[in-house]
Amino acid sequence: MGKSGLKMKQLPFMAVVCTVVMLFVVYRTIKYQYYQEEIDKEWSIRGEEAYSETSGKLKGLPRGIIQTTSDFQLRPLWSSSGSKSKVSVYSNCSLLALPVGIKQKRNVDSMVQKFLSANFTIILFHYDANVNGWWDLSWSSKAIHIAAQNQTKWWFAKRFLHPDIVSVYDYIFLWDEDLGVENFSPSRYIEIVKEEGLEISQPALHPNSTEIHHRITVRARTKKVHRRVYELRGSTRCSDASKGPPCTGFVEGMAPVFSRSAWYCTWHLIQNDLVHGWGVDMKLGYCAQGDRTQNVGVVDSEYVFHKGIPTLGGSSHVTDKASSRKKTTARRDSAAFDPRIEIRRQSTWELRVFKERWKQAIAEDGSWVDPFKSDQRTR
């Protein structure tokens, strides 16, 4: 009787606990939905204001003549058949944008060959301004070439990959030039990304890659895709309780892939003057169009090898002895100035500035609600 009576007394208590938990869950759900509605309402108002302002500037044109999108398709100056050029219809087309230097020509050629067969538009950002050195490649005339001396891929992307221009593409691959693609298929990769619902992704890195900065990017041999990593050693601890980057909801800057919607958001996130892009990868989850722990992931079955070759402001392997001696003499003459060191200093400074801008933007936008604020408290 004693034990039975004790159990009877515990039942009302357990019922109260369950009720409280359920009410808390309902409260958090309603609160989140309210915040989302407020955010959607705010952006709807901003969008209407922007449309009103834009339409005012276009009032001199008849509405039907306005073209809302563009693309990178090359248009012929004349038609060999004598017929009028047909309007292209984009279907399952994606974009590969690469910052390139002539020293990495062989590797870039291997990369582009793979992507061309998968219905990709190719755009090359020539940071060494050497465009003529690429014309001997069979595909070069089909690619878009943009040259600007000593500029980063983020500088190029901000200026030449505006969302209105790339909106016809399903996915935007903004990759570095030093990636080995022997084990990578662009078409299979896109199939996986679509199946998994990934808005932002990257191929996994081969474990023997020259440079690996975050464990989450390393290939898991037994998986098709992974969205988080577990790490119990070092300064970064990652467990099931981890809700944000670099444990989950994270891809690195060397090989990101964006859906059309994710790129629209990411383009606005990229700063006009902070050209190295440090810090942007930690905030990409805000452009994941929802839950970053689900919509951001690393594809394991299609992986690349990161060679980690310093290019912009650096040099690649030199095989010619005369060139090697010449570079050694030049280094002695300019021992006080090392471009790579200066670039790292600039990148570190830009990271600090980016973090401060993020904090300031939050402070100034009273209507913005951080969708991951609770995640940050639990980390």
HELIX and SHEET records of a PDB file:
HELIX    1   1 GLY A    2  LYS A   57  1                                  56    
HELIX    2   2 ARG A   63  ILE A   65  5                                   3    
HELIX    3   3 ILE A  102  GLN A  104  5                                   3    
HELIX    4   4 LYS A  105  LEU A  116  1                                  12    
HELIX    5   5 ASN A  132  TRP A  134  5                                   3    
HELIX    6   6 SER A  140  LYS A  142  5                                   3    
HELIX    7   7 LYS A  153  PHE A  160  1                                   8    
HELIX    8   8 PRO A  163  VAL A  166  1                                   4    
HELIX    9   9 PRO A  186  GLU A  196  1                                  11    
HELIX   10  10 ARG A  215  THR A  217  5                                   3    
HELIX   11  11 ARG A  260  LEU A  269  1                                  10    
HELIX   12  12 VAL A  280  LYS A  283  1                                   4    
HELIX   13  13 LEU A  284  CYS A  287  5                                   4    
HELIX   14  14 ARG A  292  ASN A  295  1                                   4    
HELIX   15  15 LYS A  321  ASP A  333  1                                  13    
HELIX   16  16 PRO A  339  GLU A  364  1                                  26    
HELIX   17  17 LYS A  373  THR A  378  1                                   6    
SHEET    1   A 8 ILE A 144  ALA A 147  0                                        
SHEET    2   A 8 PHE A 120  HIS A 126  1                                        
SHEET    3   A 8 SER A  94  VAL A 100  1                                        
SHEET    4   A 8 TYR A 171  LEU A 174  1                                        
SHEET    5   A 8 VAL A 257  SER A 259 -1                                        
SHEET    6   A 8 ILE A 200  LEU A 205 -1                                        
SHEET    7   A 8 VAL A 296  HIS A 306  1                                        
SHEET    8   A 8 LEU A 179  GLY A 180 -1                                        
SHEET    1   B 8 ILE A 144  ALA A 147  0                                        
SHEET    2   B 8 PHE A 120  HIS A 126  1                                        
SHEET    3   B 8 SER A  94  VAL A 100  1                                        
SHEET    4   B 8 TYR A 171  LEU A 174  1                                        
SHEET    5   B 8 VAL A 257  SER A 259 -1                                        
SHEET    6   B 8 ILE A 200  LEU A 205 -1                                        
SHEET    7   B 8 VAL A 296  HIS A 306  1                                        
SHEET    8   B 8 VAL A 225  HIS A 226 -1                                        
END                                                                             
